[in-house]
């Protein structure tokens, strides 16, 4: 029985199809368990989940019943809802307002200790709530069985809180971190060598990688505060949970160090150069895409600015408004500007508001930053906003409020792409002077656009990097070959102090032996001469 011959056109189509198949990426649809942070951190995580979902992966998200941003129902994922004893949002809002009030008192040693004490109380309270919430998973045999039976390929978590890291250890699953912050500060400090002589602590005293003697003292001082928080404030909370639920016990730092891949939300266009590790993948700006068209009414407002352009201002997702006197000062300056202003502000309407200023509850921030009419971005210095300003090449007038915001803005200011005004210094005169400097001094825009070109000039887009490494961990059941073993060494071995002691002891013994031999020989010679005499 013969084979039916193919038409010439059909044969070409088959060959072409086989060619495409041979070069198509092999997509493995995995099961991913996600334990995110809430608030603005969820915005980052959601963007990554959208891409993973688009590539066919099945996603389960653990969320609190009182979640601010993470909806229970979503086409992207299946929810696993857990209860929290108290809504942390109310406490967080009180903490933010206290931070703003203390900031307005100005800089002083007393202010610093007030802020530090309040911050320690906040992190202790928050992590206690989060640990209690994840304990409800460990105490629920049915839910634990469902998690085990789901046969997840990995856990993806934001390590700003530790429960996702502990859960991955309990389930014995590979771990990928979507990270810039860990439980005790900036992530690099527990994973990569971080010489305090040129690596500034974040959040810290606002230093660069060029430190004089006094600045290095300050850097070490702030690092000791982080170590105190890590070992004495948060460590005991997680130690208790690990001792109770993890066989053999563990600590939160060792669990973080044991993660397979760190998807780090930064890059060296923004960050100061520093040592890194092979399992850190830099994905700064991964959430950025070419700007989309604005809604018709907003586009009309933007275009009405003409040649003067638009200034946009936002304080992010956590702060509704600044103190009233600062808001009125800012509004009065805006009212005198020829530009149109789009201001995300949810507090009391300023009494000095001008006709050129549009107050909104929400704005399409990325699309506005990518609009050619946008001239300046007035911002608080959150990581997302800073990365988006770099991507779209818009210079920044920064009003840092708390956490890492001053350090983020400092990195832009050092590169000539931003100017910082402290909240305590905000008044009509300082704000107007700063705004006009960033607006009319060409170097700010030129420097920011240079950073934008550098950021975009990459062989692989940050989002593609992120997805590749998540899938890499799924394909290979982890990435232990990329993890350093340094963190399993005792501290004295890590710094080779035991080797140094051994060498010093050996040299001392050798010198003592040589001295003893010469002394012995000298004494014998002296005795021989004495007998001869």
C-alpha positions, 0 to 999 in steps of 0.5 A: 500500500503506497503513501499518498504524495503531498502537494508541493504547497502542502509539503512547504507548509509542513516543513515551515510548521516543523521549523517554527515548532523547533524554535518555539519556547517550551512552556511548562505550565506550573503550579505556583503558590504566592504569598504576597505583601499587601499595599503597593507591594501587591502592585508589583506582584500582580504585574508579575502574576499577570505575565505568569498567568498569560504564559499558562501557569496556575496560581494560588494566592494566600491573602488576608480576609482584611486585605487592602488591595488583594481581591478574593476573586480574580481571573489570575489566581485562586484565593486562599483566604486566612484570618488576621486577628486585627486589621494592620491597615488602621495601625499603619495609617496611625503610624504614617500620620505619627511619622509625618507629625514627627518629621515636621518637628525638624531633625534632631537626636530626639526626633530620630529616637522617636521615629526609631522607637515608633518604627520598632513598635510598628514592625513588631506589631505587624510581624506578630500579626502576620505570624499569627495569621500563617499559624492558622494555616499550620493549625488547619490540617485540612488546609495543609493537606490541600496545599500538599496535595496541590503539588506546587512547583514553587513558592513565590513571595515578597520577603518584606514579611516572613510567613511565605518563606517559612511556609516554603520551608514547611512544604519543602518547595523551591523558593523565589523572592520578589524582593527589595526589602526583607524583614530587617531592611534592604535585601543585599545585606543578608546575602551578598558581601556588603562592605560598610566602607562604601555600601550605604545602609538602607534605610539609613542616614542618607549616604552615598558610596563615597563616605568620609570617616564620620559618614562611615561611623554613621553607616556602621551605627545604622547597621547596628540598629538593623542588626538589633531589629533583626536579632532582638525585635523580629528574630524571636517572633520567627524563631518561635514559629520555626521552633513550633512548626519546622522540624529541627528549627531554623531562623528567618535569615537562614531561610532567606539565604536559602532561597533559590532566586532573588528577583531584585527590584532594582538595577545598577542604573539606579543603585550604587555599585556593590558586590552581588551574588549569582542567584540575584536577578535584577529586574528594576523597572519590570513593571514599566511598559510603553505609555498607553493613551490617556482617557479622553477627558484627561488627554484634553486637560493635558493638551490644554497646557500647550507649550508649558506642559504638565506637572504631576504630583503624587504621594503614592498609595499610603499617604492621603495628604501632607500636613495642611500648611504644607498642602496650602503652600504647595497649592499656592505655588502651583496656582502661579505656575503656567503649567497645568497640574495633575495632583493625586490628593485625597485630603482636605481641598487646599484653600489656595488651589488654582484653576490650573490644578486638577485634583484626582483620587487616582491617576494613570501614573505610568501613562502620564509619566510617558506622555510627552507633555509631562515635564516634572514628577513631584513624588515621595520617592517610593521604589515604583515611582522612582523606577517609572520616572527613570523608565520614562525619563521624567526629572523628579522633585522629591519630598521624602516622607519615611522608610527608604524614600530619601535614599531612593531620591538621593540616588537620583539626586547624585546622578543630577536627575532629581532634587530633594526637599525635606518635608520639614523645609516645605514652604511656598518659597522652598517649594517654588525654588525647587520646582522651578530649578527642576523644571527650567534647568535642562540638566535635570531632564538630560540626566534623567533621559540618559538614565532612561537610555541606560536602563532600556539598553539591556539584552533581555527585558526585566519582565522576561528575566523575571519570568525566565528565572521563575520557570527555570526554578520550576524546570529544575526543581530549584537552583541550589547550584547558584546558592553560596554556602558562605551563610552556613559557615560560622562568622569566625570562619567566614572572616577567616579569624580561625585561620588568622589565629592559627597562623599567628599562633604558628608564627609565634611558636616558630619564633619562640622556638627559634629564640629558645634554641638560640638562647640554649646555644648561647647558654651552652657556649657561655658555660663552656667558656666559663669552665675553660677559664 
